[in-house]
């Protein structure tokens, strides 16, 4: 009886095993191609930012070269000698502006005019409204 169970039909036949191996290989190839495609898309992602940085550094390099050429020129040496070191050419005179600091005068405070409301009484307002004349002085 056990021999009959052992001799029963196998779980997978040879064509089914071959098909499963082909499906597995195809799945592996598809996953690998997808990974390579994604890696290829990421290659050019930072190219624009990198080009902007390269352009900025190229401009900076040109500016530095121009500055270097100016610093090595006679004009720079003459400007430095006059402005920073205080040297003069023969026949030149140094002009030094003097700063005169004046003490500010305090602003005059105007005298305050007396406020008529402080001396007014409520009856005076009523008197003016009723008689349309100035109230008598007390």
DOZAKOL-622918 format. One record per atom (N, C-alpha, C): x, y, z; atom name. Coordinates in steps of 0.05 Angstrom, whole numbers. Each point is the difference from the previous one (the first is absolute). Example, Ala and Ser with C-alpha at 12.3 -4.5 7.8 and 13.67 -1.06 7.14 Angstrom:
# DOZAKOL-622918
REC/264/-114/156/N $
REC/-18/24/0/CA $
REC/18/24/0/C $
REC/-7/21/-14/N $
REC/16/24/1/CA $
REC/-15/22/14/C $
END
This chain:
# DOZAKOL-622918
REC/16/-23/0/N $
REC/-16/23/0/CA $
REC/17/25/0/C $
REC/22/1/17/N $
REC/17/23/0/CA $
REC/15/3/-27/C $
REC/5/-21/-13/N $
REC/14/1/-25/CA $
REC/-18/13/-21/C $
REC/-26/-5/2/N $
REC/-18/12/-19/CA $
REC/-2/31/4/C $
REC/1/9/25/N $
REC/0/28/6/CA $
REC/25/14/-11/C $
REC/22/-14/3/N $
REC/26/11/-9/CA $
REC/1/2/-30/C $
REC/-13/-17/-13/N $
REC/1/-1/-29/CA $
REC/-22/17/-12/C $
REC/-14/14/16/N $
REC/-21/17/-12/CA $
REC/12/22/-16/C $
REC/-16/14/-13/N $
REC/8/22/-18/CA $
REC/17/20/15/C $
REC/23/10/-11/N $
REC/17/19/14/CA $
REC/-14/27/2/C $
REC/10/17/19/N $
REC/-13/26/5/CA $
REC/2/18/-25/C $
REC/24/2/-12/N $
REC/4/16/-24/CA $
REC/12/-18/-21/C $
REC/-9/4/-25/N $
REC/12/-15/-22/CA $
REC/23/16/-11/C $
REC/16/-13/-17/N $
REC/23/13/-11/CA $
REC/-7/25/-17/C $
REC/-20/0/-16/N $
REC/-7/25/-14/CA $
REC/-8/23/19/C $
REC/-14/-7/21/N $
REC/-8/20/20/CA $
REC/24/12/14/C $
REC/19/-17/6/N $
REC/25/10/13/CA $
REC/15/19/-19/C $
REC/1/-8/-26/N $
REC/14/17/-19/CA $
REC/-14/27/-3/C $
REC/-27/-1/-1/N $
REC/-15/25/-2/CA $
REC/5/18/25/C $
REC/0/-12/24/N $
REC/5/15/24/CA $
REC/28/13/0/C $
REC/20/-15/-10/N $
REC/27/11/-2/CA $
REC/1/23/-20/C $
REC/-14/-3/-23/N $
REC/-1/22/-20/CA $
REC/-14/24/12/C $
REC/-22/-3/14/N $
REC/-14/22/12/CA $
REC/18/14/21/C $
REC/14/-16/16/N $
REC/19/12/20/CA $
REC/22/15/-13/C $
REC/12/-11/-22/N $
REC/21/14/-14/CA $
REC/-11/25/-13/C $
REC/-23/-1/-12/N $
REC/-12/24/-12/CA $
REC/-6/22/21/C $
REC/-9/-9/23/N $
REC/-5/19/22/CA $
REC/26/13/9/C $
REC/21/-16/3/N $
REC/26/11/8/CA $
REC/10/20/-21/C $
REC/-2/-6/-25/N $
REC/9/18/-22/CA $
REC/-17/25/0/C $
REC/-26/-2/5/N $
REC/-17/24/0/CA $
REC/7/19/23/C $
REC/5/-12/24/N $
REC/7/16/23/CA $
REC/27/14/-4/C $
REC/19/-15/-12/N $
REC/27/12/-5/CA $
REC/-2/22/-21/C $
REC/-16/-3/-21/N $
REC/-3/21/-20/CA $
REC/-14/25/12/C $
REC/-19/-4/18/N $
REC/-13/22/13/CA $
REC/20/15/18/C $
REC/16/-14/14/N $
REC/21/13/17/CA $
REC/19/16/-16/C $
REC/9/-11/-23/N $
REC/18/14/-17/CA $
REC/-13/25/-13/C $
REC/-25/-2/-7/N $
REC/-14/22/-12/CA $
REC/-3/23/21/C $
REC/-6/-6/25/N $
REC/-1/20/20/CA $
REC/27/13/5/C $
REC/21/-16/0/N $
REC/27/11/4/CA $
REC/7/18/-23/C $
REC/-8/-7/-24/N $
REC/6/17/-23/CA $
REC/-15/27/1/C $
REC/-24/0/11/N $
REC/-15/25/3/CA $
REC/13/18/20/C $
REC/12/-11/21/N $
REC/13/16/21/CA $
REC/26/12/-9/C $
REC/11/-9/-22/N $
REC/26/10/-9/CA $
REC/0/30/-6/C $
REC/-20/9/-14/N $
REC/-1/28/-9/CA $
REC/-16/18/18/C $
REC/-7/-8/24/N $
REC/-17/16/18/CA $
REC/14/25/9/C $
REC/24/-1/9/N $
REC/14/23/11/CA $
REC/16/15/-21/C $
REC/-3/-6/-25/N $
REC/17/12/-21/CA $
REC/-6/30/-3/C $
REC/-25/9/2/N $
REC/-7/28/-2/CA $
REC/12/16/23/C $
REC/-3/-10/24/N $
REC/12/14/23/CA $
REC/30/2/-1/C $
REC/12/-22/-9/N $
REC/29/0/-3/CA $
REC/9/19/-22/C $
REC/-15/3/-21/N $
REC/7/19/-21/CA $
REC/-2/29/10/C $
REC/-20/6/16/N $
REC/-2/26/12/CA $
REC/24/6/18/C $
REC/8/-19/16/N $
REC/23/4/17/CA $
REC/26/4/-17/C $
REC/3/-16/-21/N $
REC/23/3/-17/CA $
REC/1/28/-13/C $
REC/-23/10/-9/N $
REC/-1/26/-12/CA $
REC/7/22/20/C $
REC/-10/-3/25/N $
REC/6/20/21/CA $
REC/29/0/7/C $
REC/12/-24/1/N $
REC/29/-1/7/CA $
REC/17/10/-24/C $
REC/-10/-4/-24/N $
REC/15/11/-23/CA $
REC/0/30/0/C $
REC/-23/12/7/N $
REC/-2/29/2/CA $
REC/18/10/23/C $
REC/0/-15/22/N $
REC/17/8/23/CA $
REC/30/-2/-8/C $
REC/7/-20/-16/N $
REC/28/-3/-9/CA $
REC/8/24/-17/C $
REC/-18/9/-18/N $
REC/7/23/-17/CA $
REC/3/25/17/C $
REC/-18/3/20/N $
REC/2/23/18/CA $
REC/26/0/15/C $
REC/8/-23/10/N $
REC/25/-2/15/CA $
REC/24/5/-18/C $
REC/-1/-9/-25/N $
REC/22/6/-19/CA $
REC/2/30/-6/C $
REC/-23/13/-3/N $
REC/1/29/-5/CA $
REC/11/14/25/C $
REC/-8/-8/24/N $
REC/10/12/24/CA $
REC/30/-5/3/C $
REC/9/-24/-7/N $
REC/29/-5/1/CA $
REC/15/18/-20/C $
REC/-11/3/-24/N $
REC/14/17/-19/CA $
REC/1/29/10/C $
REC/-22/10/13/N $
REC/0/27/10/CA $
REC/20/3/23/C $
REC/1/-19/18/N $
REC/17/2/23/CA $
REC/30/0/-9/C $
REC/6/-13/-22/N $
REC/27/-1/-9/CA $
REC/7/24/-18/C $
REC/-19/18/-4/N $
REC/5/23/-18/CA $
REC/12/23/15/C $
REC/11/19/-15/N $
REC/11/25/11/CA $
REC/-22/18/12/C $
REC/-24/-1/-12/N $
REC/-22/16/11/CA $
REC/-7/-7/28/C $
REC/0/-26/6/N $
REC/-6/-9/27/CA $
REC/21/8/20/C $
REC/25/-3/-9/N $
REC/22/8/18/CA $
REC/-2/30/6/C $
REC/-5/17/-20/N $
REC/-3/28/4/CA $
REC/-23/7/18/C $
REC/-23/-13/-4/N $
REC/-23/5/16/CA $
REC/5/-9/29/C $
REC/13/-22/4/N $
REC/6/-10/27/CA $
REC/20/20/13/C $
REC/20/8/-14/N $
REC/20/18/11/CA $
REC/-14/26/9/C $
REC/-18/11/-16/N $
REC/-13/25/8/CA $
REC/-20/-4/22/C $
REC/-18/-19/-3/N $
REC/-23/-3/18/CA $
REC/8/-13/26/C $
REC/14/-22/-1/N $
REC/6/-16/24/CA $
REC/26/8/13/C $
REC/21/3/-15/N $
REC/27/4/11/CA $
REC/5/30/5/C $
REC/-14/18/-13/N $
REC/4/28/4/CA $
REC/23/13/-16/C $
REC/10/-14/-20/N $
REC/21/11/-17/CA $
REC/-11/21/-19/C $
REC/17/19/-8/N $
REC/-8/20/-20/CA $
REC/21/1/-22/C $
REC/-9/8/-23/N $
REC/19/4/-23/CA $
REC/12/28/4/C $
REC/24/4/-12/N $
REC/12/26/3/CA $
REC/-18/22/-12/C $
REC/-3/22/15/N $
REC/-17/21/-8/CA $
REC/-29/-1/10/C $
REC/-8/-23/11/N $
REC/-27/-3/11/CA $
REC/-1/10/29/C $
REC/-23/9/8/N $
REC/-3/9/28/CA $
REC/-23/-17/12/C $
REC/3/-6/25/N $
REC/-20/-16/13/CA $
REC/-22/18/11/C $
REC/-24/-6/-5/N $
REC/-23/15/11/CA $
REC/-15/-18/19/C $
REC/-1/9/25/N $
REC/-14/-16/21/CA $
REC/-24/16/9/C $
REC/-24/-10/-5/N $
REC/-23/15/9/CA $
REC/-3/-2/30/C $
REC/-6/22/12/N $
REC/-3/1/29/CA $
REC/-30/-2/6/C $
REC/-6/-15/20/N $
REC/-28/-3/8/CA $
REC/-4/17/25/C $
REC/-17/19/-2/N $
REC/-5/18/22/CA $
REC/-27/-9/12/C $
REC/2/-8/25/N $
REC/-24/-9/13/CA $
REC/-11/23/17/C $
REC/-23/9/-6/N $
REC/-13/22/16/CA $
REC/-19/-13/19/C $
REC/-1/12/24/N $
REC/-19/-10/19/CA $
REC/-27/10/-7/C $
REC/-19/-17/-1/N $
REC/-27/9/-8/CA $
REC/-13/17/22/C $
REC/-13/21/-8/N $
REC/-14/17/18/CA $
REC/-27/-13/7/C $
REC/-8/2/25/N $
REC/-26/-12/7/CA $
REC/-22/16/-14/C $
REC/-20/-14/-7/N $
REC/-23/12/-13/CA $
REC/-16/15/20/C $
REC/-7/25/-7/N $
REC/-15/16/18/CA $
REC/-28/-11/2/C $
REC/-9/-3/25/N $
REC/-27/-10/5/CA $
REC/-19/24/0/C $
REC/-20/1/-17/N $
REC/-18/22/0/CA $
REC/-17/1/25/C $
REC/-6/23/9/N $
REC/-17/2/24/CA $
REC/-28/-7/-7/C $
REC/-12/-14/18/N $
REC/-27/-10/-5/CA $
REC/-20/22/4/C $
REC/-19/2/-18/N $
REC/-22/19/3/CA $
REC/-19/-10/20/C $
REC/-11/17/17/N $
REC/-19/-10/20/CA $
REC/-25/-11/-13/C $
REC/-9/-22/12/N $
REC/-23/-14/-11/CA $
REC/-25/13/12/C $
REC/-18/11/-16/N $
REC/-24/13/11/CA $
REC/-19/-19/14/C $
REC/2/-25/-6/N $
REC/-18/-19/13/CA $
REC/6/-4/29/C $
REC/25/4/8/N $
REC/6/-3/28/CA $
REC/-14/22/17/C $
REC/-4/23/-11/N $
REC/-13/22/15/CA $
REC/-30/1/-6/C $
REC/-10/-16/-17/N $
REC/-28/1/-7/CA $
REC/-17/-15/20/C $
REC/-24/9/3/N $
REC/-19/-13/18/CA $
REC/-24/-9/-17/C $
REC/-15/-21/8/N $
REC/-22/-9/-17/CA $
REC/-22/21/-3/C $
REC/-5/16/20/N $
REC/-21/21/-2/CA $
REC/6/20/-22/C $
REC/27/5/-6/N $
REC/7/19/-20/CA $
REC/-8/-10/-28/C $
REC/3/-26/-4/N $
REC/-8/-12/-26/CA $
REC/-30/2/-3/C $
REC/-16/-4/21/N $
REC/-28/2/-1/CA $
REC/-9/29/-5/C $
REC/14/18/13/N $
REC/-6/29/-3/CA $
REC/4/8/-29/C $
REC/22/-9/-12/N $
REC/6/7/-28/CA $
REC/-21/-13/-18/C $
REC/-9/-24/5/N $
REC/-20/-12/-17/CA $
REC/-27/14/3/C $
REC/-8/7/23/N $
REC/-26/12/4/CA $
REC/-2/29/-8/C $
REC/21/16/5/N $
REC/-1/28/-5/CA $
REC/15/9/-25/C $
REC/17/-17/-10/N $
REC/17/5/-23/CA $
REC/18/25/5/C $
REC/7/4/25/N $
REC/19/22/7/CA $
REC/21/-12/18/C $
REC/20/15/4/N $
REC/22/-9/18/CA $
REC/-10/0/28/C $
REC/8/-19/16/N $
REC/-9/-2/28/CA $
REC/13/23/16/C $
REC/-14/9/21/N $
REC/13/21/17/CA $
REC/24/-12/15/C $
REC/19/16/4/N $
REC/24/-9/15/CA $
REC/-6/0/29/C $
REC/8/-19/15/N $
REC/-6/-1/29/CA $
REC/17/19/15/C $
END
